[in-house]
């Protein structure tokens, strides 16, 4: 019961203690550390790119060799050894392209994860806001029901109302209190999600203006924006990655040309006695490798086809998701006017029933019926508005529509 009183009190605090959707999204992104994780991945990929570029540069080593056998006296060779790849069939450039592709893919992966955090933040926010409205409406219903009990009790004492009407009013009040406890649990649960996910304070509450106008979306524009979704961009990069891998494996059939050179730090023996350096150009041509290169090519071709199929599957899935979200939004939007009209009529009906009851024209049960009808419609109208705005915000965020 203490938590129930706390919620009622916190919802009546000054608006400075309220948090809005934008704050929840910002806090959620900070708490998720998505950008820090992806920055760490990016640093690793940048290192891979440097490694790929190193194939274009010469390599210099120090070599020292001491040789001795039973027939020849001990000999020593010390040299500075340089090697440079002149031609590797384009493998180095393909490796650099692969590294660039991976770096670009991380940026889209980052955007995709940020988008998921934002959508979760929007969902959790509107769940908490909807539960807050439900709690407030049930508090109103509790007050109205309590007023009915007190009024009928006083009328029963003077014989103006029957005991059965008083019992009916008390039953209504008890039912509302039970619903209020359930609403309390739902609100606390949704608030706990926001505390964990976005770091909001336990004493704060969500605030949103549901009386503002809903937007009008152009489905064609949404479908065009869909092609820029980070998940789709990432799948397209996967196709490019497999095409680069395929090209890289095909280049294993190409010859390679290497330049190598030694500068000897100590005088050599034998026929090389008067030579302090040498240079060699080596041509290597693969003739037979046990079909390992062909197997890698077949593997790359299969993965390339898989990447294309994954792209088409993701595109279809995103289209279905878009149309579902769009139709849901349109349904909530179309229901808004009907709900508003029904709510206005129901409110007038309740007010008229109170007048008729005090004139003795109708019974207490008729008043309770009109009260329940009015507050049920109020709750359903607000739920529909919350769902409409949640759908709108998810569409705006998912497809970057301003």
C-alpha positions in Angstrom: 0.0 0.0 0.0 3.0 2.3 0.7 4.1 2.0 -2.9 0.6 2.8 -4.1 0.7 6.0 -2.1 4.2 6.8 -3.4 3.1 6.5 -7.0 0.0 8.6 -6.4 2.2 11.3 -4.7 5.0 11.2 -7.4 2.5 11.6 -10.2 1.2 14.8 -8.6 4.7 16.4 -8.3 5.7 19.4 -10.3 6.5 18.9 -14.0 10.2 19.4 -13.4 10.4 15.9 -12.1 9.0 14.5 -15.3 11.2 12.9 -18.0 10.4 13.0 -21.8 11.1 10.7 -24.6 14.1 12.5 -25.9 15.8 12.3 -22.5 15.1 8.6 -22.3 16.6 8.0 -25.8 19.8 10.0 -25.0 20.2 8.3 -21.6 19.6 4.8 -23.1 22.4 5.4 -25.7 24.8 6.6 -23.1 24.0 3.6 -20.8 24.2 1.0 -23.6 27.8 2.0 -24.5 27.1 0.8 -28.1 29.4 3.5 -29.6 32.3 2.6 -27.3 32.0 -1.1 -28.2 32.0 -0.3 -31.9 34.9 2.1 -31.6 36.9 -0.7 -30.1 36.0 -3.0 -33.0 36.9 -0.1 -35.4 40.4 0.2 -33.9 40.9 -3.6 -34.4 39.8 -3.3 -38.1 42.1 -0.2 -38.6 45.0 -2.4 -37.4 43.9 -5.0 -39.9 44.0 -2.4 -42.6 47.6 -1.4 -41.6 48.6 -5.1 -41.7 47.1 -5.4 -45.2 49.0 -2.3 -46.4 52.2 -3.7 -45.1 52.3 -6.1 -48.0 53.1 -3.2 -50.3 56.2 -2.2 -48.3 59.6 -3.7 -48.3 60.8 -5.8 -45.4 64.3 -5.6 -43.9 65.9 -8.3 -41.7 69.2 -9.0 -40.1 70.5 -12.5 -40.9 73.3 -14.3 -39.2 74.4 -17.9 -40.1 77.2 -20.0 -38.7 78.0 -23.3 -40.6 80.3 -26.2 -39.7 80.6 -29.8 -40.8 83.3 -32.5 -40.7 85.0 -31.5 -44.0 84.8 -27.7 -43.9 86.0 -25.3 -41.3 83.5 -23.1 -39.6 82.1 -20.3 -41.7 80.1 -17.3 -40.7 77.7 -15.1 -42.7 76.1 -11.9 -41.4 73.9 -9.7 -43.7 71.2 -7.2 -44.0 68.4 -8.9 -46.0 65.7 -6.9 -47.9 62.7 -8.3 -49.7 60.0 -6.6 -51.7 56.9 -8.1 -53.3 56.8 -6.7 -56.9 53.7 -8.6 -58.0 51.3 -10.9 -56.1 48.5 -11.1 -58.5 46.7 -8.1 -57.0 46.3 -9.9 -53.6 47.6 -6.9 -51.6 45.1 -4.5 -53.1 42.3 -6.9 -52.7 43.2 -7.4 -49.0 43.1 -3.6 -48.5 39.7 -3.4 -50.2 38.5 -6.2 -47.8 39.8 -4.2 -44.8 38.0 -1.0 -46.0 34.8 -3.0 -46.5 35.0 -4.3 -43.0 35.5 -0.8 -41.6 32.5 0.5 -43.5 30.4 -2.5 -42.3 31.2 -1.6 -38.7 29.7 1.9 -39.2 26.4 0.4 -40.4 26.5 -2.2 -37.6 26.9 0.7 -35.2 23.9 2.5 -36.7 21.8 -0.7 -36.6 22.6 -1.3 -32.9 21.9 2.4 -32.1 18.6 2.1 -33.9 17.7 -1.0 -31.8 18.5 0.9 -28.6 16.3 3.8 -29.7 13.3 1.6 -30.6 13.6 -0.2 -27.3 13.8 3.2 -25.5 10.6 4.3 -27.3 8.8 1.1 -26.5 9.7 1.2 -22.8 8.9 4.9 -22.5 5.4 4.5 -23.9 4.7 1.4 -21.9 5.5 3.3 -18.7 3.5 6.3 -19.9 0.5 4.2 -20.8 0.6 2.5 -17.4 0.8 5.9 -15.7 -2.3 7.0 -17.5 -4.1 3.8 -16.6 -3.1 4.3 -13.0 -4.4 7.9 -13.0 -7.7 6.8 -14.7 -8.2 4.1 -12.1 -7.5 6.7 -9.3 -10.2 8.8 -10.8 -12.6 5.8 -11.0 -11.8 5.0 -7.4 -12.6 8.6 -6.3 -15.9 8.5 -8.3 -16.8 5.1 -6.9 -16.0 6.3 -3.3 -18.2 9.4 -3.9 -21.0 7.1 -5.0 -20.7 4.9 -1.9 -20.7 8.0 0.4 -23.7 9.5 -1.3 -25.8 6.3 -1.4 -24.9 5.5 2.2 -26.3 8.9 3.3 -29.4 8.4 1.1 -29.9 4.8 2.6 -30.0 6.3 6.1 -33.0 8.5 5.2 -34.7 5.8 3.1 -34.0 7.4 -0.3 -31.9 4.4 -1.5 -32.0 0.7 -1.0 -29.4 -1.3 0.9 -28.9 -3.4 -2.3 -27.7 -0.2 -4.1 -25.2 0.5 -1.4 -23.8 -3.1 -1.6 -23.5 -2.7 -5.4 -21.6 0.6 -5.0 -19.3 -1.0 -2.4 -18.6 -4.0 -4.7 -17.8 -1.5 -7.5 -15.3 0.3 -5.2 -13.7 -3.0 -4.1 -13.3 -4.0 -7.7 -11.6 -0.7 -8.6 -9.2 -1.1 -5.7 -8.2 -4.5 -7.0 -7.7 -3.1 -10.5 -5.6 -0.3 -9.0 -3.3 -2.7 -7.3 -2.8 -4.4 -10.7 -2.1 -1.0 -12.4 0.4 -0.3 -9.6 2.3 -3.5 -10.4 2.3 -2.8 -14.2 3.5 0.8 -13.7 6.3 -0.2 -11.2 7.4 -3.0 -13.6 7.6 -0.6 -16.6 9.3 2.0 -14.5 11.9 -0.5 -13.4 12.7 -1.3 -17.1 13.3 2.4 -17.7 15.5 2.7 -14.5 17.6 -0.3 -15.8 17.6 0.7 -19.5 17.8 4.4 -19.4 18.9 5.2 -15.8 15.8 7.4 -15.0 15.2 8.2 -11.3 12.7 6.0 -9.4 10.8 9.1 -8.2 10.5 10.6 -11.8 7.6 9.8 -14.1 7.1 9.8 -17.9 5.4 12.8 -19.6 4.1 13.1 -23.1 1.5 15.4 -24.9 -1.1 13.0 -26.4 -3.3 15.9 -27.5 -0.9 17.0 -30.3 -1.7 16.1 -33.9 -0.5 12.9 -35.4 1.6 13.0 -38.5 0.7 11.9 -42.0 3.1 9.4 -43.6 3.7 8.8 -47.3 4.1 5.0 -47.7 6.2 5.5 -50.9 8.6 7.8 -49.1 8.9 5.2 -46.3 9.7 2.5 -48.8 12.4 4.6 -50.4 13.9 5.3 -46.9 13.8 1.6 -46.2 16.6 1.0 -48.7 18.9 3.1 -46.5 18.3 1.0 -43.4 21.7 0.1 -41.8 20.8 -3.6 -41.7 20.3 -3.6 -45.5 23.4 -1.6 -46.1 25.3 -4.1 -44.0 23.9 -7.0 -46.0 25.0 -5.3 -49.2 28.5 -4.9 -47.9 28.5 -8.6 -47.1 27.9 -9.3 -50.8 30.8 -7.0 -51.7 33.0 -8.7 -49.0 32.3 -12.2 -50.5 33.0 -10.8 -54.0 36.4 -9.5 -52.8 37.1 -12.9 -51.2 36.2 -14.6 -54.4 38.5 -12.3 -56.4 41.2 -12.8 -53.8 41.0 -16.6 -54.0 41.0 -16.5 -57.8 44.3 -14.5 -57.7 46.0 -17.5 -56.0 46.3 -18.9 -59.5 48.4 -15.9 -60.6 52.2 -15.9 -60.5 54.1 -13.8 -58.0 57.3 -11.8 -58.5 59.6 -11.0 -55.5 62.8 -8.9 -55.3 65.3 -9.8 -52.6 68.8 -8.4 -51.7 71.6 -9.1 -49.2 74.3 -6.8 -48.0 77.0 -8.8 -46.2 78.6 -7.3 -43.1 81.6 -9.7 -43.1 83.8 -10.9 -45.9 82.5 -14.0 -47.6 84.5 -17.1 -48.5 84.9 -19.2 -51.6 83.7 -18.0 -55.0 81.8 -15.1 -53.3 84.9 -13.8 -51.6 85.0 -10.5 -53.5 81.2 -9.9 -53.4 79.6 -7.9 -50.6 76.1 -7.8 -51.9 73.6 -9.7 -54.2 70.2 -9.1 -55.7 67.7 -11.7 -56.9 64.3 -11.6 -58.7 62.1 -14.7 -58.1 59.2 -15.7 -60.2 56.8 -18.3 -58.7 54.0 -19.9 -60.6 51.5 -22.3 -58.9 51.3 -25.5 -60.9 49.6 -28.0 -58.5 48.3 -27.3 -55.0 46.1 -30.3 -54.4 43.0 -28.4 -55.6 43.1 -26.2 -52.4 42.7 -23.0 -54.4 39.8 -24.4 -56.4 38.1 -25.5 -53.2 38.5 -21.9 -51.8 37.0 -20.5 -54.9 34.0 -22.8 -54.7 33.6 -21.9 -51.1 33.7 -18.2 -51.9 31.1 -18.6 -54.7 28.8 -20.4 -52.3 29.2 -17.7 -49.6 28.6 -15.0 -52.3 25.3 -16.6 -53.2 24.4 -17.0 -49.6 25.1 -13.3 -49.0 22.8 -12.3 -52.0 20.0 -14.5 -50.6 20.4 -13.0 -47.1 20.2 -9.5 -48.6 16.9 -10.4 -50.5 15.5 -12.1 -47.3 16.4 -9.1 -45.2 14.8 -6.7 -47.7 11.6 -8.8 -47.7 11.5 -9.0 -43.9 12.0 -5.2 -43.6 9.3 -4.5 -46.2 6.8 -6.8 -44.3 7.8 -5.1 -41.0 7.3 -1.6 -42.6 3.9 -2.4 -44.0 2.8 -3.9 -40.6 4.0 -0.9 -38.7 2.4 1.5 -41.2 -0.9 -0.3 -41.1 -0.9 -0.4 -37.3 -0.3 3.4 -37.2 -3.1 4.1 -39.8 -5.5 1.9 -37.8 -4.7 3.8 -34.5 -5.0 7.1 -36.4 -8.3 6.2 -38.0 -9.7 5.1 -34.6 -8.8 8.4 -32.9 -11.7 10.4 -34.3 -14.3 7.7 -33.5 -12.9 7.3 -30.0 -13.0 11.0 -29.3 -16.6 11.3 -30.5 -17.7 8.3 -28.4 -15.9 9.7 -25.4 -17.6 13.1 -25.6 -21.0 11.4 -25.9 -20.3 9.0 -23.0 -19.2 11.9 -20.8 -22.5 13.8 -21.5 -24.4 10.6 -20.9 -22.8 10.2 -17.5 -23.5 13.8 -16.5 -27.1 13.5 -17.5 -27.5 10.2 -15.6 -26.3 12.0 -12.4 -29.0 14.6 -12.9 -31.7 12.0 -13.6 -30.6 10.0 -10.5 -30.9 13.0 -8.2 -34.4 13.6 -9.6 -35.2 9.9 -8.9 -35.7 9.1 -12.6 -33.1 6.3 -12.7 -31.5 3.9 -10.3 -27.9 3.8 -8.9 -27.1 0.9 -11.2 -27.9 3.0 -14.2 -25.4 5.7 -12.9 -22.7 3.0 -12.3 -23.2 1.7 -15.9 -22.8 5.2 -17.4 -19.8 5.9 -15.2 -18.1 2.7 -16.1 -18.9 3.2 -19.8 -17.4 6.7 -19.7 -14.2 5.8 -17.9 -13.7 2.6 -20.0 -13.9 4.8 -23.1 -11.5 7.3 -21.6 -9.0 4.6 -20.9 -9.4 3.0 -24.3 -9.1 6.4 -26.0 -5.9 7.2 -24.2 -4.5 3.8 -24.9 -5.2 4.2 -28.6 -3.5 7.6 -28.6 -0.4 6.2 -26.8 -0.2 3.3 -29.3 -0.6 5.8 -32.2 2.2 8.0 -31.0 4.5 5.0 -30.2 3.9 3.7 -33.7 4.6 7.2 -35.1 7.9 7.6 -33.2 9.0 4.1 -34.2 8.3 4.9 -37.9 10.1 8.2 -37.6 13.1 6.7 -35.9 13.3 3.5 -38.1 13.2 5.4 -41.4 14.7 8.8 -40.3 11.6 10.7 -41.3 11.4 14.2 -39.8 
